[in-house]
Amino acid sequence: MSFEVTLAEEIWTAKYRFLPPEGDPDKDFADTAARVARSVAEAENADIRDEWRARFFDAVSDFRFIPAGRIIAGAGTGRSVTLFNCFVMGTVPDSLDGIFEHLREAGITMQQGGGVGMDFSTIRPNGAPVLGVGAEASGPLSFMDCWDSMCRTVHSAGQRRGAMMGCLRIDHPDIEAFIDAKRDPQRLRNFNISVLVTDAFMTALGSDAEWPLVFDGHVYRTVRARDLWERLMRATYDCAEPGVIFVDRVNQANNLGYCETISASNPCGEQMLPPYGACLLGSINLARLVERPFEREARLDEAELADLTHTAVRMLDNVIDISRYPLPQQESEAKAKRRIGLGITGLADALLFCGKAYGSGPAVEQMKAWLEIIKREAYRASALLAGEKGAFPLYDERMLDAPNLRTLDEETRGLIAKFGLRNGCLTSIAPTGTTSLLAGNVSSGIEPVFAYAYERRILQADGSARHEPVEDYAMRVWRRLKGDQPPPEELFVSAQTLRPADHLTMQAAAQGLIDSSISKTVNCPEDISFEAFADIYVEGYHLGCKGLTTYRPNAVTGSVLKVVEKESPKAPEPALAPRGEALDGTTYKLKWPDSAHSVYVTINDAKVDGERRPFEIFINSKNMEHYAWTLGLTRMISAVFRRGGDLSFVPEELKAVFDPRGGAWMQGKYVPSLLAAIGGVIERHLGLVEPPLPLPGVDLPEASRRALPSCPQCGAAALVKVEGCNNCLECGYSKCG
């Protein structure tokens, strides 16, 4: 297999290609798939190793099964990295020595490639007495700041920053401060945070009861449940965090509830894990299994789906045995329960191929039918593996009473009763942002298509940039099969056009067929009322969701960039060359996302031979960090203006400047730096271009005109929140954090 020069190839080269200092590198993705298959097959007996190596290669090489990025990047490389994506750290003790020992353990885990989740509910609240030293405790948030600083410092597996989830119980005395923590746009930036909401709290909420805030059996104070819930919803409405985990439901539905208690999740929320719990991930690509896409006879090959599920379960089970583990406690926990997280990707594209609009009744029923097959075959595969290799060490017949096993058919339950299970938990639905791009930009995980087409900026070796269109996999197939025939709007729905209820319906329907949880973002319009927004969480609880994450455009994670405004001219600073007593000019206002203060660009014109031409420029801002370069730019450009001649090269040069910290979307077009934005102002003032219009074919109705957060990999202001994870529309970067 060889790639064209595409986004997929660039992501493969940057993230997954093995390039050793000595020896043979991966020449193409087929080499990568062969490396992974060969490594994972090492866990098989010698007499069947080649057979399974071939089956693993067949599944991975054409992206029908996509192991998580850690497996693709690390398997068979000999690097000292873990192949697990997800960890929850041990129970944090309420002592200074214990807290910092766990901070060290989290740093080691992230250094080797694992994202981590922590429950900080075990740390005494702010102001509580510290016996023996005559001091008061600083509370869990102060220690979360330590984790946040550590995460900024530690590179995860030498490639990207670590990802963290911080959790706190709804009855902890510091819960209000925790809820409001991310209103500060500079605080806990390396954390996702979630509140652990109990059934008792939801009962108190429903009855408008008082709610005690408790630590170590002591009631610190009592609040009205509805007031606390409104505070949580207001923070999420304004800042997109905290998320919510219905922790009692998580434990009640846990296959392994007889031998563990869960109080935290991994960074993206799809894996609820016990202390030192670990889980590895992989996704079946449903889009690759549909025959005759967009035709009346379109169908997903269910026999192939069943067979692929057996292959995927065995492959993930083998990874448990070949992986390294950052900590011995994690290895012990992983091998005692042999948890895996088999999920899906390409769901929205597969539904499109079959003529079913995401969020509709037919789409819900079709998704459930596919997930039923995966659930049944995953349990059958694990039971047969237990018969061949042995059940997981902590297997107990009580598992058959777990909610997810009670609904299995009799044949599958009979296999489990006979052999036990090889794996304690089998399914979850994880985010697949980067790996879905690797597979040709199929729709990610369980999410709808975010955008069917957008422009991607590619930085060239000489510092210039080119733009190329990027299309969703299903849209590419449509164009190949249907030519210029416009796709039906009622079928080609997107994250921007769906109602929150459509997102919620899909998540709730899937949750009943998944062992662990689901990484899913309920996208909400900016103008949704607060009451309707808060109802999403209550409805999600009653529909059986284990957790919820929403995203509504807001001032902290994204703000509206306005069209350049004309204002009355500012009084110019002293001139650098002779000029008339008064000049006519225009002042433009630029609001840049990384700056608290606007930048004002004033261009004054002079009449020369009866025509107006720019004479001087002034660039001003209250942000003193800009002072030196704005003053230098003011003097240089003003000098160029006074020379006359063709001035078109001035904006052209400025627009080519790339800021590694990130650019912004302005009027549907990516602007790579504040200098480039100033160049755009000059270009329009000179009359060289018309005011910018939204890009044709870009399915980002309002989002494309928002200031998106900056990508830490390429610097582009192009991060979007999907499935609880940050994904870059420019370079394909993806991180749960």
Secondary structure, DSSP 8 states (H G I E B T S, - for coil): ----SSHHHHHIIIII----SSS----SHHHHHHHHHHHHHTTS-TTTHHHHHHHHHHHHHTTSEEE-HHHHHHTTS--S-BS--EEE-----SSHHHHHHHHHHHHHHHHTT-EEEEE-TTS--TT-EETTTTEE---HHHHHHHHHHHHHH-EETTTEE--EEEEEETTSTTHHHHHHGGGSTTSSTTEEEEEEE-HHHHHHHHTT-EEEEEETTEEEEEEEHHHHHHHHHHHHHHHS--EEEEHHHHHHT-TTTTT----EE-TTSS-EE-TT-EEEEEEEEGGGGEESTTSTT-EE-HHHHHHHHHHHHHHHHHHHHH-B-SSHHHHHHHHHH--EEEEEE-HHHHHHHTT--TTSHHHHHHHHHHHHHHHHHHHHHHHHHHHHH---TT--GGGGGSHHHHTS-HHHHHHHHHH--S-S--B-B---HHHHHHTTS---TT---S-SEEEEEEE-TTS-EEEEEEE-HHHHHHHHHHTT----TTTS--TTTS-HHHHHHHHHHHHTT-SS-B--EEE--TT--HHHHHHHHHHHHHHT-SEEEEE---TTT-EE----EEE--------SS---S--EEEEEEE--TT-SS-EEEEEEEEEETTEEEEEEEEEEES-GGGHHHHHHHHHHHHHHHHH-S--THHHHHHHT---TT--EEETTEEE--HHHHHHHHHHHHTTSS------TT---TTGGGEE----TTT--S-EEEETTEEEETTT--EE--
